[in-house]
Amino acid sequence: MSPAGDRIYITNHSQNKLITFATDGTLISIFTDPEFQLPRGVHVTPSGQVLVCGYSSYSVIQVDHEGRKRLVTLVSKTDGVSSQISVCYNTKTHQSLVGQYYNNKINVFELQKLFQ
């Protein structure tokens, strides 16, 4: 849910979509991207940044607050992640925590430059 409480973000992993609804149930957007496969975890930071894990695309991306477009790839396979299912951003440490499925690891990434 967005910090203002006006948006709900839901992943549909079988159809490779991030769906954004208003809290009254109105559809705001459906995000798809050919490089975004099997989305799993979604996290919204206190400042409204939307982070989504792509389980099979081995990435964590940031999308705009309306869920319409990709802004940046934050973490990718080259950063050592695979099969990620959860993401959380710690505003106090400026770190992103990424949980992985197959190896039961949590990776910590410094994202201070991105969110300042």
C-alpha positions as CSV (number, residue, x, y, z in Angstrom):
1,M,0.0,0.0,0.0
2,S,1.2,3.5,-0.7
3,P,2.2,5.7,2.3
4,A,-0.8,8.0,1.6
5,G,-3.1,4.9,1.6
6,D,-4.5,5.7,-1.8
7,R,-2.9,2.9,-3.8
8,I,-2.6,-0.9,-3.5
9,Y,0.1,-2.7,-5.4
10,I,-0.4,-6.4,-6.3
11,T,1.9,-8.8,-8.2
12,N,0.4,-11.4,-10.6
13,H,3.4,-13.7,-11.1
14,S,1.7,-16.1,-13.5
15,Q,1.0,-13.2,-15.9
16,N,4.1,-11.2,-15.2
17,K,2.2,-8.1,-14.1
18,L,2.3,-5.5,-11.4
19,I,-1.3,-4.2,-10.9
20,T,-2.1,-0.9,-9.2
21,F,-5.5,-0.2,-7.7
22,A,-7.0,2.8,-5.9
23,T,-8.3,1.8,-2.5
24,D,-11.9,2.1,-3.8
25,G,-11.0,-0.8,-6.3
26,T,-10.5,1.3,-9.4
27,L,-7.8,0.0,-11.6
28,I,-5.0,2.5,-12.0
29,S,-2.5,0.6,-14.1
30,I,-1.1,-2.8,-15.2
31,F,2.7,-2.9,-15.6
32,T,4.3,-5.4,-17.8
33,D,7.8,-5.5,-19.3
34,P,9.5,-8.3,-21.3
35,E,12.5,-8.3,-18.9
36,F,10.2,-8.5,-15.9
37,Q,9.4,-12.2,-15.2
38,L,7.5,-13.8,-12.4
39,P,7.1,-10.8,-10.1
40,R,6.9,-11.7,-6.5
41,G,7.6,-9.3,-3.6
42,V,6.6,-5.7,-3.7
43,H,7.6,-3.0,-1.2
44,V,6.6,0.7,-1.0
45,T,9.0,2.9,0.9
46,P,7.8,5.6,3.2
47,S,8.5,8.2,0.5
48,G,6.4,6.2,-2.1
49,Q,9.1,4.5,-4.1
50,V,7.7,1.1,-5.4
51,L,10.2,-1.8,-5.5
52,V,9.3,-5.1,-7.1
53,C,11.2,-8.4,-7.3
54,G,11.4,-10.3,-10.6
55,Y,11.8,-13.9,-9.5
56,S,12.8,-15.3,-12.9
57,S,14.3,-12.1,-14.3
58,Y,16.7,-12.0,-11.3
59,S,16.1,-8.4,-10.7
60,V,14.6,-5.8,-8.3
61,I,13.2,-2.8,-10.1
62,Q,11.7,0.5,-9.1
63,V,8.5,1.6,-10.9
64,D,6.8,4.9,-10.8
65,H,4.2,5.5,-8.0
66,E,1.3,4.9,-10.5
67,G,2.8,1.5,-11.5
68,R,3.0,2.5,-15.1
69,K,6.7,2.4,-16.0
70,R,10.0,1.1,-14.9
71,L,12.3,3.8,-13.5
72,V,15.5,1.8,-12.8
73,T,16.8,-1.7,-12.2
74,L,18.2,-1.6,-8.7
75,V,19.6,-5.1,-8.4
76,S,20.3,-7.7,-11.1
77,K,21.8,-11.1,-11.6
78,T,25.3,-9.5,-11.8
79,D,24.8,-8.4,-8.2
80,G,24.5,-12.0,-7.1
81,V,20.8,-12.4,-6.7
82,S,18.6,-15.2,-8.0
83,S,15.1,-16.3,-7.3
84,Q,14.3,-13.3,-5.1
85,I,10.9,-13.3,-3.5
86,S,11.0,-10.4,-1.1
87,V,12.4,-6.9,-0.9
88,C,12.4,-4.2,1.8
89,Y,14.1,-0.9,2.0
90,N,15.5,0.3,5.4
91,T,15.3,4.1,5.4
92,K,17.6,4.4,8.4
93,T,20.5,2.4,6.9
94,H,19.7,3.2,3.2
95,Q,19.9,-0.5,2.5
96,S,17.7,-2.8,0.5
97,L,17.2,-6.3,1.9
98,V,16.4,-8.9,-0.8
99,G,15.2,-12.4,0.2
100,Q,16.0,-15.3,-2.1
101,Y,14.0,-18.5,-2.3
102,Y,16.3,-21.4,-3.3
103,N,19.3,-20.6,-1.1
104,N,17.5,-19.1,2.0
105,K,19.7,-16.0,1.9
106,I,19.0,-12.4,2.5
107,N,21.3,-10.1,0.5
108,V,21.9,-6.5,1.7
109,F,22.5,-3.8,-0.9
110,E,23.6,-0.2,-0.3
111,L,21.2,2.1,-2.2
112,Q,22.1,5.3,-0.4
113,K,22.9,7.2,-3.6
114,L,19.7,6.3,-5.3
115,F,17.3,7.4,-2.6
116,Q,18.9,10.6,-1.3
